[in-house]
Amino acid sequence: MTSRMTPGEIKKITEVVNQLQEPSWKSLIAELKDRGIFYSRQSLSAKTEIKMALRLRKEALKKVAASAGMPSVSKAESVSRIVKLTEEIEILKQQNSQLYELLLTWQYNAEMRGVTEDQLNQPLPHIKRA
């Protein structure tokens, strides 16, 4: 593109800004690059219309998120957190299953040796430390 932005190009860029889901200079430049428009952050921020459009888009999305009661977290962060928590849940389920098997083994062995529930529930002895 030419070094000077025409009013038409500025209008196109502000339309792109209004479509961004995560408005930032980095995401704007990436989106423009995908559309074959190449400008630096400095060139874009030098245009008041573009700078204002980006600021207004950020504010609008924050208001929508606040009115919906949602924290302002990006979609990628949310997906990452969901994946991490799902993996953690699976690990905890496996640990729970292993501990349950261990409990059943102890229960069986205690019954075979005639250990009563009262004996199993006795508190641990106190250790005297000098």
N, C-alpha and C positions, 0 to 999 in steps of 0.2 A: 504494500500500500504506500501511498504517498506520505511524506512526513507531516503534512497538514491534514487534520481531520475536517471533513466537510460537515455542514449541518446535517446532511442525510446520514453520514456515518455515525455521528453523535447520536442521532435518533435511533438507529439500529442497535447501537451499543446499549443505550438506556432500555430498550426493549428486552435485550438479553439480560440485563441486570434484573429487570422485573420478573424474569422467569427463573432466576436462581433459587434453589432450595436452601443453599448455604451461602449467603452472600458474603464474599470476601474478595480482596484484590486477587488473591491467588486463584480462587475458583473462577473469577471473571476472566482472568487472562487465559486460563486453561480452556474455558468455554469458547472464548473468541478464537483461540488457536485452532480448536476443532472446527470452527466455521471458516477458517482461512483468513482471519483478521489478526494482524500482528502489531500490537502496540505494547510499549513498556508500561509498567505501573505508573511511572512518573508522567508519561504522556497522558494516560487516562485520568490521573488525579489532577492534572492541570486544568481539565475541563470541568467547570463548576456543575454543569448539568449532570455529568456522569458521577461526580463525587456525591452530589445531592441525591441522585437516584439510588446509589448504593446505600447511603445512610438511611434513607426513607424505607428501603426494602428491609434492612436489618430491623428497624424499629417496628415495621408492620408485622414481621414474623415473630418478634418478641411479644407483641401485643396479642397475637393469635395464640401463641404458646401459653401466655399468662392467663388469658381468658379461658383456655381449655384446661387449665390447671396442670399443664405439663412443664417440666423443667426444660430449659433451653439446652438440649443435648443433641448433638448431631446424630443422624440416622446410623452412620458407621459406628459411632461409639455405642449406640444402643444395641446394634446387632452384635458387636464384639462382646458386650457385657452379657447379653442373652446366651451366646455360645459358651462363654466362660462359666456362667452359672449352671447351664445345662450339663456341662462336663463335670462340674463340682457335684451336682446332684447324683450323677451316675456313679461317681467315685464313692460318695457317701452311702448309696444304696448297696454297693458291693461290700463295703466295710461292714455295714449293718448286717448283711446276709452272713458274712464270715463270723461276726461276733455271735449271731444267733446260733449258728452251727456249733460254735465253741461252747455256748451255754447249754445246748442240748447234750453235748458230749459230757460236760461236767455233771449235769443233772443225772444222766444215765449212770455214770461212774459212782456218784454219791449214793444213788439208790442201791446199786450192786454191793456196796460196802457197808450198807446199813447206816449211813450218815443221815441224821434227821434234819429237818428244816431249822429247828432251834439251834442246832450245832452250827449250821451254815450261817445263821444270822448273828452269831456272837460277835461283839465288837473286837477290834484288833487290840492287842495289849499295848500299853503305853511304854515308850522307851525312855529310860532315864538317862539323860545326857549330863555329863559333868562339865 
